[in-house]
Amino acid sequence: MVLFDKIKQIIGLTSVHCLQKLGYGKISMLGKELWVPPDVFNPKFFSTSRFLAEHMNININDSVLDMGTGSGILAIVAGNLANNVHAVDINPSAVLTARKNVFINGLETKIKVLESDLFDVFKKEQEKYKFEKIIFNFPYFEGVIRKKIDFALYDPGKELAEKFFKDAHNYLKENGSIYTAYSSAADIKKFHSIAENYAWRCETVAKSKFFLENIFINRFWK
């Protein structure tokens, strides 16, 4: 990582931690009411969740998986578009938060929230869980995971991206798509290279500059 990218990551992380301390509680985003505690990523103050929500292409008959759901905002947006949504997160606080927010928004019959490290919860019944759309607002900072909130921020050495793209083939239907948000501050070339190594094709759906970084919405398919 070049020096300028390291500086951008330091500034970005400092901003995230400051806003997390100030911004927890009841929020409104994309017309949805949410409750977000301090140890769950707060989507209100950051661009990636909103930007991904605006560009994921979901239809009413799609089965959808929201990976790393956090507050549940992307699952809730998807649940207003499709009738079958699963949402998973490795952070147990995020799972409880997302379930609460799904209930607040009256979507508990459409959205099922589960605790899982990526696809692990589905592996015993792999053939049962195939999705038309998988959405993932990736963590992309370099760092060590010490606290619950860190799961939403750090992907040290791109290990999470490696594991995700390796396993995702087993859970995406043949004509399905994966939509991700990723940052130019986090070696996006390596991120794409990992996907290509697992035979994923990619197109950039949208790009926008937010402060010191460019955020990319990418679609991956088989």
Backbone hydrogen bonds, N-H to C=O, Kabsch-Sander energy under -0.5 kcal/mol:
donor,donor_aa,acceptor,acceptor_aa,energy
6,K,2,V,-2.0
7,I,3,L,-2.3
8,K,4,F,-2.3
9,Q,5,D,-2.2
10,I,6,K,-2.3
11,I,7,I,-2.5
12,G,8,K,-2.7
13,L,9,Q,-2.9
14,T,10,I,-2.2
15,S,11,I,-2.2
16,V,12,G,-2.4
17,H,13,L,-2.5
18,C,14,T,-2.0
19,L,15,S,-2.6
20,Q,16,V,-2.6
21,K,17,H,-1.5
22,L,18,C,-1.4
23,G,19,L,-2.6
24,Y,20,Q,-0.6
25,G,36,V,-3.1
27,I,34,L,-2.8
29,M,32,K,-2.5
32,K,29,M,-2.5
34,L,27,I,-2.7
36,V,25,G,-2.3
40,V,37,P,-1.5
45,F,42,N,-0.6
46,F,43,P,-0.9
50,R,46,F,-0.6
51,F,47,S,-2.5
52,L,48,T,-2.6
53,A,49,S,-2.5
54,E,50,R,-1.6
55,H,51,F,-0.6
55,H,52,L,-1.1
56,M,52,L,-1.4
58,I,56,M,-1.0
62,D,59,N,-1.6
64,V,62,D,-0.5
64,V,84,N,-2.7
65,L,133,K,-2.3
66,D,86,H,-2.9
67,M,65,L,-0.8
67,M,135,I,-2.9
68,G,88,V,-1.0
69,T,66,D,-0.5
69,T,88,V,-2.5
72,G,69,T,-2.4
76,I,72,G,-2.5
77,V,73,I,-2.3
78,A,74,L,-2.5
79,G,75,A,-2.5
80,N,76,I,-0.9
80,N,77,V,-0.8
81,L,78,A,-1.6
82,A,78,A,-2.8
83,N,60,I,-1.5
84,N,62,D,-0.8
85,V,110,K,-2.6
86,H,64,V,-2.9
87,A,112,K,-2.7
88,V,66,D,-2.3
89,D,114,L,-1.4
94,A,91,N,-0.5
95,V,91,N,-1.9
96,L,92,P,-2.1
97,T,93,S,-2.2
98,A,94,A,-3.1
99,R,95,V,-2.3
100,K,96,L,-2.0
101,N,97,T,-2.5
102,V,98,A,-2.6
103,F,99,R,-2.1
104,I,100,K,-2.5
105,N,101,N,-1.7
106,G,103,F,-1.8
107,L,102,V,-2.5
110,K,107,L,-1.5
111,I,107,L,-2.0
112,K,85,V,-2.3
114,L,87,A,-3.0
116,S,89,D,-1.8
116,S,114,L,-0.5
118,L,116,S,-1.0
120,D,117,D,-1.9
122,F,119,F,-2.0
123,K,119,F,-0.6
123,K,120,D,-1.2
125,E,122,F,-1.0
126,Q,123,K,-1.0
128,K,125,E,-1.4
129,Y,125,E,-0.9
129,Y,126,Q,-0.7
130,K,128,K,-0.9
131,F,171,Y,-2.9
132,E,63,S,-1.6
133,K,63,S,-2.0
134,I,177,S,-2.0
135,I,65,L,-3.0
136,F,179,Y,-2.5
137,N,67,M,-0.7
138,F,136,F,-1.3
138,F,181,A,-0.8
140,Y,153,L,-0.8
141,F,153,L,-2.7
146,R,144,V,-0.8
150,D,147,K,-1.0
151,F,148,K,-1.5
152,A,149,I,-1.5
153,L,150,D,-1.2
154,Y,150,D,-2.7
155,D,141,F,-2.8
158,K,155,D,-2.1
159,E,156,P,-1.5
162,E,158,K,-2.2
163,K,159,E,-2.3
164,F,160,L,-2.8
165,F,161,A,-2.5
166,K,162,E,-1.6
167,D,163,K,-2.0
168,A,164,F,-2.4
170,N,167,D,-1.8
171,Y,168,A,-1.8
172,L,168,A,-1.0
173,K,131,F,-2.7
176,G,173,K,-2.3
177,S,132,E,-2.5
178,I,220,F,-2.6
179,Y,134,I,-2.8
180,T,218,N,-2.3
181,A,136,F,-1.3
182,Y,216,F,-2.0
184,S,214,N,-2.4
186,A,183,S,-1.3
187,D,184,S,-0.6
190,K,187,D,-0.6
191,F,187,D,-1.6
192,H,188,I,-2.4
193,S,189,K,-2.2
194,I,190,K,-2.3
195,A,191,F,-1.7
196,E,192,H,-2.6
197,N,193,S,-2.0
198,Y,194,I,-0.8
198,Y,195,A,-0.9
199,A,196,E,-2.0
200,W,195,A,-2.1
201,R,221,W,-3.0
203,E,219,R,-1.9
205,V,203,E,-0.7
205,V,217,I,-2.8
206,A,217,I,-1.5
208,S,215,I,-2.0
210,F,213,E,-3.1
213,E,210,F,-2.1
215,I,208,S,-3.1
216,F,182,Y,-3.0
217,I,206,A,-2.8
218,N,180,T,-2.1
218,N,216,F,-0.6
219,R,203,E,-2.9
220,F,178,I,-2.7
221,W,201,R,-1.8
